[in-house]
Amino acid sequence: MPGLSLTAWLRLLPLILVILIDSIGYTVIIPVMSTMLLGDAPAMMMGADASTRYIVYGVAVGIYELMMLYMAPVMGELSDRVGRRRILLVCMAGVGAGFVLIGVAIWLNLVLLLLLGRLLGGATAGSQAVAQAAAVDRSTPQDKSLVLNICLLASSVGFILGPLIGGMMSYDERVDLNDFTTPVFLMAALAGIGLLLLVFGFRETPPARVAHGRIDWWMGVRGFKAAWADGAIRRLVAVFGLMQLGWGSYFLFFPSLLINRFGQDAGTISLLMGLQGVGFCLAYGVFLPVLQRRLESRVLAVAGLWFTAALVAVSAAAYHMALQWALTLPVSIAVSVAYGAIITLFSNAVGQERQGWILGISISVNAAMWGLASIVSGALSGLGYGLPILLALLSLAASAVLMGRPAPGAGIEAPSSHAGSPGR
């Protein structure tokens, strides 16, 4: 991308790679756990019935999201105060340790250890928001939009690589434990590489600090109260929450639809999720930079949400696998446009000195709704595999309606030289 000097690229490179590793780690686990727990020949809980395994799958996904809900604002606020580097090191170490626990859990068939690994990983999963805040620290108002687009692009590449890594080893007729443990331990090794990149390649640029007050360790809960007190942020929290409830239900339980309706295996699921990642890359690398020069973020959010809801409805009604393939790219582009526009509005709602906090709040909302989506949709799947997709459709439509209503007061998109910049 033009506009950044070689020096600026080199300063951003460790942060971009940390975001890439974090994104791979998040997405690699979905095809692993869905096949390991929901397939016809499960690798864990072999003696349990399908309903129980669906519930455990939902809890394993949801506990990660709920821990991220609590800890992401704490990590963001800590990075505003003590610096980005220390918090990023803690995050990378926790992610690596969490994957080690998951790998051992698969070997030993220990569900509690699996949940403990997910718990630890979720508690230290704030690295994307902190890395983005660090990237903002290194940007100017003129290139902030470009820097955040680069961060989103790195995250989207991870959405391509993660599912491919997670599913490529189970794309054969004979499935064994190595199909599941190899990608998990690979991610533990990548987290170790991320640690080394931060230790040797990242030098702290002092962020703006909050001048007084103690660190609020209850920010995972109280952060919502602080955000809710601001009318503009409150509206965004509601819109974003409904959107993530819908997209989380679709993304997490789309593999279940493919398994039950079409009899697909982990390899095909991984390829489809990888295609979604291509859509994310196209949105953040091509469509958003063009659209942001012509349309306000609120308009992009409304349009993206309605397009996503419409495409999810077609997916729910489609009984031809070819149509599911055809829908994957446009639905991922549409949801990414909406996501980038809404995160822009979050970022523009506060000043430079509170970027870590507000990005932590957005991650917290994301985590809360994905955790709720995983648990509720896991229970709904026991009644019918299509019900999570119906929940997704209704939530996305509600989000679009709320975003489309006239904003209270003067509006939520503060005029600035970087308005329209997406982040994650």
Secondary structure, DSSP 8 states (H G I E B T S, - for coil): -TT--HHHHHHHHHHHHHHHHHHHHHHHHHHHHHHHHHSSS-SS-TTS-HHHHHHHHHHHHHHHHHHHHHHHHHHHHHHHHH-HHHHHHHHHHHHHHHHHHHHHHHHHT-HHHHHHHHHHHHHT--HHHHHHHHHHHT--TTTHHHHHHHHHHHHHHHHHHHHHHHHHTT-SS---THHHHHHHHHHHHHHHHHHHHHHHH----------SS---TTHHHHHHHHHHTSHHHHHHHHHHHHHHHHHHHHHHHHHHHHHHHH---HHHHHHHHHHHHHHHHHIIIIIHHHHHTTS-HHHHHHHHHHHHHHHHHHHHH---HHHHHHHHHHHHHHHHHHHHHHHHHHHHTS-GGGHHHHHHHHHHHHHHHHHHHHHHHHHHHTT-TTHHHHHHHHHHHHHHHHHHS--STT-S----TTTT----
